[in-house]
Every structure is written in C-alpha cells, then in structure tokens.
Amino acid sequence: MHDQKKYKFNVDVENIRLDKFLAEKLSDFSRTSIQYSIKSNLVTINNKPVKASVKINIGDVIECAFENKQKNDTILPQDIPLDILFEDDHIIVINKPSGLVVHPGNGNKDGTLANALAYHYSRLSDISESRPGIIHRLDKDTSGVMIVAKTNNAHIKISNQFSNKEIKKIYYALAWGSIPDKGIIEGLIKRDSFNRTKFKMSDRSGKSSKTKYSVEKYFEPISIVKLEPETGRTHQLRVHLSSIGHPIFSDNQYSGGKSRTKSYHVKYTSILKRLFKCIDRVALHAESIEFIHPFNKKKVSFSASFPEDFLKAMRLLESQ
C-alpha cells in the first residue's frame, strides 16, 4: 500500500539537477524514493515528464506526486509489542526489552525491533531503507531507552547530535568486583582479529572511545555502576569495563560469565548462583537519554525504568 503526496514548486534557482533540487526541498523523502517517482513519470516540469538529471531553470513549475511506502518492502511487519515512552510527529522514544535485536542481520532475519516498527508505523525515516527509523542501536541483551525517527529530517538532525557528542546517555550495569568510586576509561577500540564478533582496546589502532563511570553501590562481590559514554562504539561499555578487570555480570563474551565465579571466595558461591538465576543476560540497562528535539529545538530527556530482572538482581544484592 502506498500513500501518495502531491507537491508544487515555482522554481527560483537555475542550473541545478531536478533530483538534487527535490532532495533539498523534500527532506522527508529519500533520494531513492524521489528518483523512483521521477522514473514513474510522477514528476513533471511545465506539465511534461522529465529525467532526474534534467537541469531546472528560473520560472519552471515542478509538480510531483511521491509515493511514501506505508510498509518497508525489505522489512517483514510483525506484531511485536512496543513500550512507547514518547511519540510525536517526528520521533518515537521506546524502552527496548532485553532479548530484542534492533534490526535484521546475520542469524536474525526477523523478530527484531525494525520488524515491530514496520508493523506499528506506516511512516518512518528511510535514510537506511533496510533499517527504517533506526538512528542508533542497543545490543540484543541491553535493555533501555532508544530514539526512533519518523522523518528523514529528524533522523539527520539526531544523527548529527550523536556524531557531535551532544547527546547525553546514562547506563547502569552490574559489574564484577570492587571498582574505584569513579573514573574515566578511554582509548582506542577495534574489532578482535581472532573473533570478529568481539571488540578490544588497542594501543595502536582503532576508534577513540571514552566513558565516565561512578560506583553507585557495592554489594560484595558486585558493583552497581553508573556509566556515561561520551562516544558510541560497538560494545563500548562492555569492552571498557572488561578492560579494567571488572566485566559486566553475565557477559560471557567479555569474561563476565559464570566461570568468573571461580575467581571469588567460596562464601560468594551461593549468592552468585542466585544472581545468575535472576539475570541471565548482559546486566546492562540504558536508563536515560537527553538531546535537542529536532523540531522545536528544546532539550528533552527520557528515562526507561529498570526491567524486572535487573530489579530482582539489585534487590537480591541489597538483601545480603
């Protein structure tokens, strides 16, 4: 199903390609959808169909009808429930549950957040046509707050804030051991050449990364840590905590799994076994995000409540 929108422009510039002119005027449509409409003879200049490469002139009258896809053809719409924290004409803010992959990829062809969005929303940004609406991502196991774009304009403006490190994010993690009260972890991160699904710190090459942290509470032998990433590298928080010898609880990939129990005194065995029963995924939650709204230019902040497994784990630690 397609939703057709009509536009008319009286041209006041010249010597610009038609497709470039329309891309600037219609930021909510992708260049691909604009070119498709031109090829489908849905765009005319002075009542005549034209090619995308034609140069426009002052005084030309452009009329066009653009077919905005109601459902993304590359994403299977699936009725997966969403926890919506906020929604307007420009953005959606959701609380992503742990276990939900953000978009289809190797080994995850469906059942993702992108599939859920395709079902519940007829209009999403299509800058990345295989990931409609998706501006940023959280790992499968990570729960918490995420921003989704309804329009390309919102997508671009929020992406720029991420690139310029203007978005403030706060995460909470359960981490192994007693960590210094606060500090900064920074350095280069690169993909592990021996395991392409992992990342690691490097002295020589990679992308810069930085995370501020502070310990909220320590319940032997687990710390509850507040994390404020200033960059957004893949697996950054998991890699950073592991690099200082305090991996996130239940993070098998970065040395935080059950085998780590052997490194602690036997007096902790019972509580750790019970803790793994409470939370059997990477114990990381994206608690809040702060950014400038792409339309009204006001600073906004949204928070996602701790999920039940995280709350059970914290209650168990506090009850010792």
C-alpha positions in Angstrom: 0.0 0.0 0.0 1.3 3.5 -0.9 0.4 6.9 0.4 0.7 9.5 -2.4 1.6 13.1 -1.5 1.5 15.9 -4.1 3.7 19.0 -4.2 4.1 22.0 -6.5 7.2 24.3 -6.7 7.7 27.6 -8.6 11.4 27.5 -9.3 13.6 30.5 -8.3 17.0 28.9 -9.0 18.7 27.5 -12.1 21.2 25.1 -13.4 20.5 22.5 -10.7 19.6 18.9 -11.3 16.0 18.1 -10.7 16.6 15.2 -8.3 19.0 17.4 -6.2 16.5 20.3 -6.1 13.8 17.9 -4.9 16.0 16.2 -2.3 16.7 19.6 -0.7 13.0 20.6 -0.8 11.7 17.3 0.4 13.9 16.1 3.2 11.3 13.6 4.4 11.9 11.5 1.3 15.0 9.5 0.4 16.9 10.2 -2.8 15.9 6.7 -3.9 12.1 7.4 -3.5 12.5 10.7 -5.4 14.2 9.1 -8.3 11.7 6.3 -8.3 8.9 8.8 -8.6 10.7 10.6 -11.5 11.2 7.4 -13.4 7.5 6.6 -12.8 6.5 9.9 -14.6 5.1 11.2 -11.3 7.2 14.4 -11.7 6.7 17.0 -14.4 8.3 20.3 -15.3 5.9 22.6 -17.0 3.4 19.7 -17.4 6.0 17.4 -19.1 7.6 14.2 -17.7 11.4 14.6 -17.3 14.5 12.7 -16.3 16.2 13.0 -12.9 19.3 14.6 -14.5 17.5 17.5 -16.2 18.6 20.9 -15.1 15.9 23.2 -13.9 15.5 26.9 -14.7 14.0 30.0 -13.1 10.3 30.2 -13.8 9.8 26.4 -14.2 6.9 24.9 -12.5 7.5 21.5 -10.9 4.6 19.3 -9.9 5.2 15.9 -8.3 3.5 13.1 -6.5 5.6 11.0 -4.2 4.7 7.5 -3.1 5.8 7.2 0.5 5.9 3.5 1.3 3.4 2.5 4.0 5.3 -0.6 4.9 9.0 -1.0 4.1 9.3 -3.7 1.4 12.6 -5.0 2.8 11.3 -5.5 6.4 8.6 -8.0 7.3 6.0 -6.3 9.5 5.5 -8.3 12.7 3.1 -7.7 15.6 5.7 -7.4 18.3 4.6 -5.2 21.2 6.4 -1.9 21.9 6.9 0.0 25.1 6.4 3.6 23.9 7.8 6.3 26.3 7.1 9.3 24.0 5.8 9.9 20.5 5.1 12.9 18.3 5.1 13.6 14.5 8.9 13.5 14.4 10.2 10.9 16.8 9.4 7.8 18.9 11.1 7.0 22.1 10.9 3.4 23.2 12.0 1.2 26.1 13.7 -1.7 24.4 13.4 -5.0 26.3 16.5 -7.2 26.6 16.5 -10.1 24.1 15.2 -7.9 21.2 17.6 -7.4 18.3 17.4 -3.9 16.8 17.4 -4.8 13.1 17.7 -7.9 10.9 21.2 -9.2 10.2 23.1 -12.4 10.1 21.2 -15.0 12.1 18.3 -12.6 12.8 16.1 -12.3 9.7 13.0 -11.2 11.6 11.6 -10.8 15.1 13.5 -7.5 15.5 12.7 -4.0 16.6 12.7 -3.0 12.9 10.0 -5.6 12.2 7.9 -4.3 15.1 8.3 -0.7 13.9 7.3 -1.7 10.3 4.1 -3.2 11.7 3.1 -0.4 14.1 4.1 2.6 12.0 3.3 3.5 8.4 5.8 6.3 8.3 9.5 6.0 9.4 12.7 7.6 8.2 14.1 5.7 5.2 17.7 7.1 5.0 18.7 3.5 5.6 16.0 1.6 3.7 16.9 -1.7 5.4 16.7 -0.1 8.8 13.7 2.2 8.7 13.6 4.6 11.6 16.7 3.3 13.3 19.1 6.1 14.3 21.2 4.2 16.8 21.2 0.7 18.4 21.5 -1.2 21.6 22.9 -4.7 21.8 20.4 -7.6 21.9 20.8 -8.2 25.7 20.9 -4.5 26.6 17.5 -3.0 27.7 16.5 0.6 27.8 15.8 3.8 26.1 16.1 4.3 22.3 15.2 7.1 19.8 13.4 6.2 16.5 12.9 8.7 13.7 9.7 9.1 11.8 11.1 11.6 9.3 14.4 11.9 7.5 14.8 15.4 8.8 14.6 14.2 12.4 16.9 11.3 11.6 19.6 13.5 10.2 19.4 16.1 13.0 19.6 13.5 15.8 22.3 11.6 14.0 24.3 14.8 13.8 23.9 15.2 17.6 25.3 11.7 18.1 28.2 12.5 15.8 29.0 15.7 17.6 28.8 14.0 21.0 25.9 16.3 22.0 23.6 13.5 23.3 23.9 12.6 27.0 23.3 8.9 27.8 23.3 7.2 31.2 23.5 3.4 31.6 23.6 1.2 34.7 25.5 -2.1 34.9 26.1 -4.8 37.4 29.9 -5.4 37.3 32.2 -7.9 38.9 34.3 -6.8 41.9 35.0 -3.7 43.8 35.7 -0.8 41.4 37.2 2.6 42.4 34.5 5.1 43.2 34.7 6.9 39.9 36.9 7.4 36.9 37.3 7.6 33.1 38.0 4.8 30.7 39.3 5.8 27.4 41.4 4.6 24.5 41.2 3.0 21.0 38.7 0.2 20.3 39.0 -2.1 17.4 37.5 -5.4 16.2 39.2 -8.5 17.6 41.1 -10.1 14.7 40.7 -13.6 16.3 36.9 -13.3 17.0 35.1 -10.9 14.6 32.1 -10.7 16.9 34.2 -9.1 19.7 36.0 -5.8 20.2 39.0 -4.9 22.2 41.1 -2.0 23.4 44.2 -1.2 21.4 47.3 0.9 21.8 48.0 1.3 18.1 44.8 1.4 16.0 41.0 1.7 16.2 38.4 4.3 17.0 38.6 6.6 20.0 36.3 5.9 22.9 35.6 7.4 26.3 33.3 6.5 29.2 32.9 8.2 32.6 31.8 5.9 35.4 30.9 6.1 39.1 30.0 3.4 41.5 26.6 3.8 43.0 26.8 0.9 45.5 29.0 -2.1 46.2 27.5 -5.3 47.4 30.2 -7.9 47.7 31.3 -9.1 45.2 29.2 -7.0 42.7 29.3 -3.2 42.0 26.3 -1.2 40.7 27.9 1.2 38.2 26.6 4.3 36.5 28.1 4.8 33.1 28.1 7.9 30.9 29.6 7.1 27.4 30.9 10.1 25.5 31.3 8.1 22.4 29.2 5.3 21.0 31.4 2.5 19.8 30.0 -1.0 19.3 30.2 -2.9 22.7 32.0 0.1 24.2 30.7 -0.2 27.8 31.3 -4.0 27.8 34.8 -3.6 26.4 35.7 -0.8 28.8 34.6 -2.5 32.0 36.3 -5.7 30.9 39.5 -3.8 30.1 39.8 -2.7 33.8 39.2 -6.1 35.1 35.6 -5.6 36.1 33.4 -7.1 33.3 29.6 -6.8 33.3 27.9 -9.5 35.2 26.6 -12.4 33.0 28.6 -11.1 29.9 30.0 -14.3 28.7 31.7 -12.7 25.7 33.8 -10.4 27.8 34.8 -12.7 30.7 31.8 -11.8 32.9 30.0 -15.2 32.7 29.6 -18.0 35.3 33.2 -19.2 35.0 34.3 -16.0 36.8 32.7 -17.2 40.0 35.8 -19.4 40.5 37.8 -16.3 40.9 36.0 -15.4 44.1 35.9 -16.9 47.6 33.5 -19.8 48.1 31.5 -17.7 50.5 30.1 -15.9 47.5 29.1 -19.0 45.6 25.5 -19.2 46.9 24.7 -15.5 46.2 26.2 -15.6 42.8 24.3 -18.7 41.8 21.1 -17.0 42.8 22.1 -13.8 41.0 22.6 -15.7 37.7 19.1 -17.1 38.1 17.8 -13.5 38.5 19.5 -12.1 35.4 20.9 -14.5 32.7 21.8 -11.8 30.2 24.4 -9.0 30.0 23.4 -6.9 33.0 23.3 -3.5 31.2 20.5 -1.0 31.0 20.2 2.3 29.1 18.5 4.3 31.7 18.1 7.7 30.1 18.9 9.9 27.1 19.0 13.7 26.7 19.1 15.5 23.3 17.7 18.5 21.4 14.4 17.8 19.9 14.8 18.1 16.0 11.6 20.2 15.6 11.2 22.6 18.5 14.9 22.8 19.3 14.2 22.3 23.0 16.3 20.0 25.3 14.4 16.8 26.1 15.1 13.9 28.4 13.6 10.5 28.6 14.1 7.6 31.1 13.4 3.9 31.0 12.5 2.1 34.2 14.7 -0.8 35.2 13.3 -4.1 33.9 12.2 -6.8 36.4 15.3 -9.0 36.0 17.6 -6.1 36.8 15.4 -5.1 39.8 15.4 -8.6 41.2 19.1 -8.8 40.9 19.5 -5.5 42.8 17.0 -6.5 45.5 18.9 -9.7 46.0 22.2 -7.9 46.4 20.7 -5.4 48.8 19.2 -8.2 50.9 22.6 -9.8 51.8 
